[in-house]
Amino acid sequence: MRLGQLSYRYRTTTYRPGTAARVGAILVVLAVVSVTGCEEAPGTVMPGDAARGAMLFRQQCAACHSVEPGLIREGPSLHGVIGARAGSVPGFHRYTGLRSSEVVWTPETLDRWLADPKGFLDGRITTKTVRVNLPDDRADIIAFLATRR
C-alpha cells in the first residue's frame, strides 16, 4: 500500500488532503442550519395548538380576561378579539393608549402585544404588565383566541 491510501478489508480508498476539513465544515453548517432553521422569522406567528392555548389562557390570562361575550373583568372580554379594533370593547373604558391607536388585532399584532405590552405602543401607558415570553406559548394562546368568535 502506498502513502495516502487506506485499506478497509478488500477495498482501497485514496485519501485526499483537506477532505476531512471540508466534510467537517459541511457538517457544522448543516448543524447550524438545522438548529436555527427551527426558529420563526421576526414578525411571523407560528401556528399554535388551541387546546394547549386554552390551558395557558386559564393559567395566565383568565384572572383578568374572559372569552365570554360581554363579560368584563379587570380587562375586556377577548371574545372575537381577532379582527377587532384595539380598545373597542363596549363597556370597557381603560387602555386609553389602545383606544386612541389604529391597531387592529391580528395574530401578528397580538403576538407583539403579548411579547411586550409596555413597548407595543412605543411606551404609551397600559395596565397590562404580564409578558408571555415563549413564542410557542404566544402562538398557542392566539390559536385559542381565534376559536372564540
Beta strands, then each sheet from edge to edge (+ up, - down):
strand 1: 5-8
strand 2: 11-14
sheet 1: 1+ 2-
end
